Amino acid sequence: MKTIAIIPAYNEEIGIGSIILNVQRYVDHVLVVDDGSIDSTADIAKLAGAEVIIHPQNQGKGAALKTGFSRVGGYDAVVTIDADGQHNPQEIPKLLEPIIKGEVDLVNGSRYIEGGEKNTPRYRRVGQSVLDIATNMNGKTDVTDSQSGFRAFSAHIIPSFRFSLSGFGIESEMLIDASNAGFRIGEVQIGVRYDTDRKRNPVKHGVSVLVKIIQDMEFNRPLYFFTIPGVVLIIIGLASGLIFFGDYLGGTRSTLGPTVFAALIAVMGVFIAFTGIIIDTVSRLIKQALIK
């Protein structure tokens, strides 16, 4: 099985060389996508023996992965690993093993299969848990670490990826796309280092990814995005309307204004709920047509 490693990199001149040299021990080819670095990342990557593709400007991790995956023709499996040294290249065989055995189509390296990673700051883990829940809801997956950049892929699933997100939301999007296409997703335990991650604001990163996942849910899971909020509005509207109308009959309120307003909330809820049901039905019909 021919394997290739894709390493998206942005201003990683300090550690990129050692990462490449270590990754080369476990794959047949290393491809570095230099995403507009203003340091010597590309030059060092070339000296270390990697093939290098350079983006003239920084476009984001998702764009770098899109470029990398577009160049994997002729390889049977792909490994993605971050360039900042958080992941241990010695664990690459562990990720590739289920692919080689034909057990799954995508292997997600997870820090949390065996419980909480002791090196993960608490605030990070809380945010990651929220992103895991949102990703699993959107893609009907059951992963424990949706934001991992250390993964292995069977080459035949690559056409299922949209690569519509240019930033870090790509981690969740790839899981969602693979799951929606019916591919098998597995996980293996990996280690991680956080002392190498100095460029990314975890709060800003988490919020931006969550927003992208929720926006994506509008199309992938319309029942979650529309119908559930619609049902909530119906319940609130009906309950409030009964209370307000009861107060009106009892003489506590002099007008029916609040009751009418509550009724409008309920009607709006009905409209939103049925919108979700219609979109979900259309989505299912389209998927069935594509399968046929």
TIGU-902555 format. One record per residue (C-alpha): x, y, z. Coordinates in nm, 4 decimals, always signed. Example, Ala and Ser with C-alpha at 12.3 -4.5 7.8 and 13.67 -1.06 7.14 Angstrom:
BEGIN
        px        py        pz
   +1.2300   -0.4500   +0.7800
   +1.3670   -0.1060   +0.7140
//
This chain:
BEGIN
        px        py        pz
   +0.0000   +0.0000   +0.0000
   +0.1483   +0.3330   -0.1113
   +0.1091   +0.6070   +0.1475
   +0.1505   +0.9824   +0.1449
   +0.1560   +1.2312   +0.4323
   +0.0126   +1.5801   +0.3895
   +0.1478   +1.8463   +0.6238
   -0.0231   +2.1889   +0.6115
   +0.2236   +2.4477   +0.7411
   +0.2242   +2.8170   +0.8215
   +0.5362   +2.9783   +0.9677
   +0.6701   +2.6524   +1.1100
   +1.0425   +2.6915   +1.0321
   +1.1459   +2.5915   +1.3849
   +1.0095   +2.2380   +1.3816
   +0.9099   +2.1509   +1.0248
   +1.2415   +1.9859   +0.9411
   +1.2345   +1.7366   +1.2253
   +0.8654   +1.6608   +1.1651
   +0.9348   +1.5759   +0.8010
   +1.2365   +1.3589   +0.8802
   +1.0344   +1.1595   +1.1320
   +0.7251   +1.1284   +0.9109
   +0.9370   +1.0023   +0.6214
   +1.0166   +0.6885   +0.8214
   +0.6541   +0.5727   +0.8012
   +0.5188   +0.6843   +0.4620
   +0.6343   +0.6681   +0.1012
   +0.6067   +1.0394   +0.0304
   +0.5727   +1.3635   +0.2251
   +0.3882   +1.6628   +0.0813
   +0.4081   +1.9973   +0.2618
   +0.1614   +2.2712   +0.1696
   +0.3193   +2.6004   +0.2757
   +0.0178   +2.8222   +0.3325
   +0.1744   +3.1620   +0.2655
   +0.4497   +3.1467   +0.5283
   +0.6703   +3.4545   +0.5650
   +0.9581   +3.2617   +0.7201
   +1.1820   +2.9813   +0.5887
   +0.9256   +2.7005   +0.6235
   +0.9248   +2.6117   +0.2524
   +1.3042   +2.6161   +0.2144
   +1.3599   +2.3972   +0.5204
   +1.0872   +2.1543   +0.4092
   +1.2579   +2.1130   +0.0714
   +1.5973   +2.0567   +0.2363
   +1.4378   +1.7900   +0.4577
   +1.3268   +1.6010   +0.1460
   +0.9570   +1.6871   +0.1207
   +0.7663   +1.7916   -0.1874
   +0.6501   +2.1476   -0.1266
   +0.3543   +2.3372   -0.2690
   +0.3428   +2.7071   -0.1843
   +0.0352   +2.9250   -0.1466
   +0.1326   +3.2862   -0.2297
   -0.0930   +3.4070   +0.0515
   -0.2195   +3.2545   +0.3737
   -0.5592   +3.0984   +0.3030
   -0.6200   +2.8728   +0.6034
   -0.5768   +2.5097   +0.6971
   -0.8793   +2.3948   +0.4996
   -0.7407   +2.5504   +0.1818
   -0.4012   +2.3896   +0.2463
   -0.5588   +2.0455   +0.2889
   -0.7666   +2.0948   -0.0257
   -0.4478   +2.1632   -0.2212
   -0.2743   +1.8646   -0.0643
   -0.5580   +1.6185   -0.1265
   -0.5751   +1.7278   -0.4898
   -0.2239   +1.5836   -0.5371
   -0.2635   +1.2337   -0.3918
   -0.3344   +1.0459   -0.7137
   -0.1536   +0.7124   -0.7231
   -0.1507   +0.6635   -0.3466
   -0.3701   +0.4207   -0.1535
   -0.3767   +0.5964   +0.1836
   -0.3244   +0.9486   +0.3131
   -0.2036   +1.0668   +0.6534
   -0.2550   +1.4235   +0.7713
   -0.0404   +1.5570   +1.0522
   +0.0085   +1.9094   +1.1860
   +0.3431   +2.0819   +1.1415
   +0.3690   +2.2261   +1.4918
   +0.4973   +1.9109   +1.6609
   +0.1849   +1.8391   +1.8655
   +0.1607   +1.4890   +1.7210
   +0.4074   +1.2032   +1.7343
   +0.4965   +1.0648   +1.3878
   +0.5814   +0.7310   +1.5514
   +0.2046   +0.6790   +1.5871
   +0.1459   +0.6884   +1.2098
   +0.1531   +0.3053   +1.1770
   -0.1172   +0.2893   +1.4450
   -0.3420   +0.5126   +1.2346
   -0.2704   +0.3301   +0.9099
   -0.3264   -0.0209   +1.0455
   -0.7112   -0.0178   +1.0339
   -0.6941   +0.1265   +0.6808
   -0.4502   -0.1418   +0.5651
   -0.6698   -0.4131   +0.7168
   -0.9764   -0.2722   +0.5429
   -1.1616   -0.2264   +0.8722
   -1.2479   +0.1428   +0.8240
   -1.2171   +0.4183   +0.5645
   -1.1076   +0.7022   +0.7932
   -0.9093   +0.6787   +1.1158
   -0.9310   +0.9716   +1.3556
   -0.6470   +1.0139   +1.6017
   -0.8154   +1.0868   +1.9345
   -0.6704   +1.2225   +2.2569
   -0.9715   +1.1144   +2.4590
   -1.0652   +0.7529   +2.3866
   -0.9126   +0.6423   +2.7145
   -1.0570   +0.9343   +2.9085
   -0.9404   +1.2893   +2.9643
   -0.5972   +1.3763   +2.8316
   -0.4041   +1.4919   +3.1384
   -0.2137   +1.7516   +2.9363
   -0.5285   +1.9164   +2.7996
   -0.6155   +2.2419   +2.9786
   -0.9650   +2.2262   +3.1272
   -1.0982   +2.5238   +2.9297
   -0.9797   +2.3614   +2.6076
   -1.1516   +2.0330   +2.6883
   -1.4836   +2.2054   +2.7613
   -1.4724   +2.3826   +2.4269
   -1.3669   +2.0671   +2.2447
   -1.6547   +1.8748   +2.4009
   -1.9013   +2.1295   +2.2636
   -1.7472   +2.0963   +1.9170
   -1.7547   +1.7158   +1.9448
   -2.1270   +1.7209   +2.0257
   -2.2055   +1.9607   +1.7399
   -1.9981   +1.7573   +1.4930
   -2.1547   +1.4277   +1.6005
   -2.5058   +1.5729   +1.5703
   -2.4331   +1.7126   +1.2255
   -2.2653   +1.4044   +1.0870
   -2.4296   +1.1273   +1.2893
   -2.0840   +1.0270   +1.4032
   -1.9557   +0.9151   +1.7407
   -1.6036   +1.0576   +1.7540
   -1.4356   +1.1656   +2.0768
   -1.1976   +1.4217   +1.9276
   -1.3483   +1.6052   +1.6314
   -1.0696   +1.8658   +1.6157
   -0.7794   +1.6270   +1.5703
   -0.5509   +1.7049   +1.2780
   -0.3799   +1.3649   +1.2968
   -0.5745   +1.1258   +1.0727
   -0.5453   +0.8520   +0.8105
   -0.7687   +0.8163   +0.5055
   -0.8255   +0.5514   +0.2447
   -0.7784   +0.7251   -0.0905
   -1.1174   +0.6155   -0.2281
   -1.3080   +0.8443   +0.0107
   -1.1384   +1.1664   -0.1023
   -1.4108   +1.2583   -0.3579
   -1.6617   +1.2805   -0.0703
   -1.4881   +1.5846   +0.0795
   -1.6282   +1.9255   -0.0109
   -1.3405   +2.1356   +0.1250
   -1.5839   +2.4266   +0.1473
   -1.4234   +2.5634   +0.4652
   -1.0841   +2.7282   +0.4349
   -1.0081   +2.7492   +0.8070
   -0.9854   +2.5112   +1.1023
   -1.3500   +2.4085   +1.0649
   -1.2221   +2.1663   +0.8022
   -1.1556   +1.9068   +1.0768
   -1.5262   +1.8762   +1.1546
   -1.6340   +1.9128   +0.7931
   -1.4260   +1.6153   +0.6777
   -1.5767   +1.3908   +0.9454
   -1.9280   +1.5063   +0.8567
   -1.8705   +1.4566   +0.4841
   -1.7265   +1.1068   +0.5281
   -2.0115   +1.0038   +0.7568
   -2.2828   +1.1456   +0.5304
   -2.1294   +0.9562   +0.2380
   -2.1618   +0.6311   +0.4334
   -1.7935   +0.5659   +0.4977
   -1.6691   +0.3879   +0.8086
   -1.4963   +0.6020   +1.0694
   -1.2743   +0.4611   +1.3431
   -1.0551   +0.6092   +1.6147
   -0.7246   +0.5245   +1.7788
   -0.5703   +0.6739   +2.0889
   -0.2892   +0.9252   +2.0313
   -0.0766   +1.1479   +2.2486
   -0.0384   +1.5252   +2.2167
   +0.1864   +1.8136   +2.3191
   +0.0529   +2.1638   +2.3838
   +0.3797   +2.3438   +2.4507
   +0.4305   +2.3775   +2.0735
   +0.0975   +2.5519   +2.0020
   +0.1661   +2.9237   +2.0370
   -0.0115   +3.0822   +1.7406
   -0.3764   +2.9933   +1.7848
   -0.6253   +3.1557   +2.0197
   -0.8275   +2.8527   +2.1414
   -1.1374   +3.0562   +2.2319
   -1.1518   +3.2371   +1.8972
   -1.0780   +2.9117   +1.7181
   -1.3536   +2.7224   +1.9017
   -1.6204   +2.9856   +1.8448
   -1.5415   +3.0171   +1.4742
   -1.5539   +2.6398   +1.4237
   -1.8832   +2.6087   +1.6147
   -2.0424   +2.8802   +1.4007
   -1.9380   +2.6962   +1.0841
   -2.0758   +2.3649   +1.2134
   -2.4109   +2.5241   +1.3014
   -2.4307   +2.6895   +0.9590
   -2.3564   +2.3545   +0.7965
   -2.6273   +2.1905   +1.0065
   -2.8880   +2.4012   +0.8234
   -2.8397   +2.1778   +0.5192
   -2.7151   +1.8494   +0.6671
   -2.9522   +1.8247   +0.9646
   -3.2524   +2.0531   +0.8976
   -3.4564   +1.8739   +1.1656
   -3.2045   +1.9900   +1.4264
   -3.1633   +2.3371   +1.2773
   -3.5292   +2.4164   +1.2031
   -3.7758   +2.1638   +1.3413
   -3.6538   +2.1371   +1.6997
   -3.6365   +2.5184   +1.7496
   -3.9772   +2.5411   +1.5784
   -4.1316   +2.2912   +1.8189
   -3.9833   +2.4864   +2.1112
   -4.1446   +2.8060   +1.9813
   -4.4791   +2.6273   +1.9399
   -4.4673   +2.5088   +2.3012
   -4.3680   +2.8537   +2.4291
   -4.6358   +3.0231   +2.2191
   -4.9155   +2.7864   +2.3224
   -4.8215   +2.7870   +2.6904
   -4.7904   +3.1672   +2.7010
   -5.1124   +3.2108   +2.5054
   -5.3090   +2.9951   +2.7484
   -5.1696   +3.1878   +3.0441
   -5.2383   +3.5283   +2.8872
   -5.5863   +3.4269   +2.7745
   -5.6622   +3.2929   +3.1212
   -5.5529   +3.6249   +3.2707
   -5.7787   +3.8072   +3.0230
   -6.0812   +3.5977   +3.1151
   -6.0027   +3.6468   +3.4813
   -5.9888   +4.0213   +3.4393
   -5.6177   +4.0491   +3.5194
   -5.5408   +4.1745   +3.1668
   -5.7508   +4.4331   +2.9868
   -5.6523   +4.3433   +2.6291
   -5.5887   +4.0368   +2.4171
   -5.2601   +4.1815   +2.2855
   -5.0248   +3.9453   +2.4724
   -5.2421   +3.6479   +2.3741
   -5.2274   +3.7452   +2.0073
   -4.8498   +3.7906   +2.0293
   -4.8136   +3.4434   +2.1856
   -5.0288   +3.3005   +1.9071
   -4.8003   +3.4593   +1.6478
   -4.4987   +3.2950   +1.8159
   -4.6740   +2.9578   +1.7921
   -4.7590   +3.0149   +1.4249
   -4.3988   +3.1140   +1.3531
   -4.2879   +2.7949   +1.5279
   -4.5184   +2.5881   +1.3072
   -4.3749   +2.7537   +0.9966
   -4.0129   +2.6930   +1.1053
   -4.0842   +2.3329   +1.2074
   -4.2497   +2.2488   +0.8748
   -3.9617   +2.4187   +0.6895
   -3.7222   +2.1758   +0.8558
   -3.9426   +1.8777   +0.7703
   -3.9719   +1.9850   +0.4048
   -3.5978   +2.0469   +0.3661
   -3.5202   +1.7140   +0.5320
   -3.7599   +1.5319   +0.2976
   -3.6106   +1.6985   -0.0102
   -3.2589   +1.6212   +0.1142
   -3.3444   +1.2531   +0.1580
   -3.4991   +1.2341   -0.1901
   -3.1888   +1.3925   -0.3444
   -2.9594   +1.1482   -0.1626
   -3.1704   +0.8524   -0.2741
   -3.1616   +0.9782   -0.6340
   -2.7824   +1.0128   -0.6206
   -2.7462   +0.6591   -0.4834
   -2.9581   +0.5203   -0.7675
//
